[in-house]
């Protein structure tokens, strides 16, 4: 199962804070019923690759809808095909090894 990390960076805003943009992007995931986890540096999504990419596109559009003129979106995808692994299972596996 693909796992993606997403960072959306609105540039040229009136404030160094981007929390309002993050909240609106997360609402896209909530409305879609996506399986995701936020952390201090990004958002991790588990799911079908086509669904993830569609969500990334929708999230990328959010700052533009709020008047931002430039947005940088960084996506990292881990797509393991030999077995189904979720982001939670990856963390659990590492914790057991610690």
Secondary structure, DSSP 4 states (H G I P E B T S, - for coil): -EEEEEEEEEES-SSS--HHHHHHHHHHHHHHT-EEEEETTEEEEEE-HHHHHHHHHHHHHHHHHTT-SEEEEEEEEE---SS---HHHHHHHHHHH-
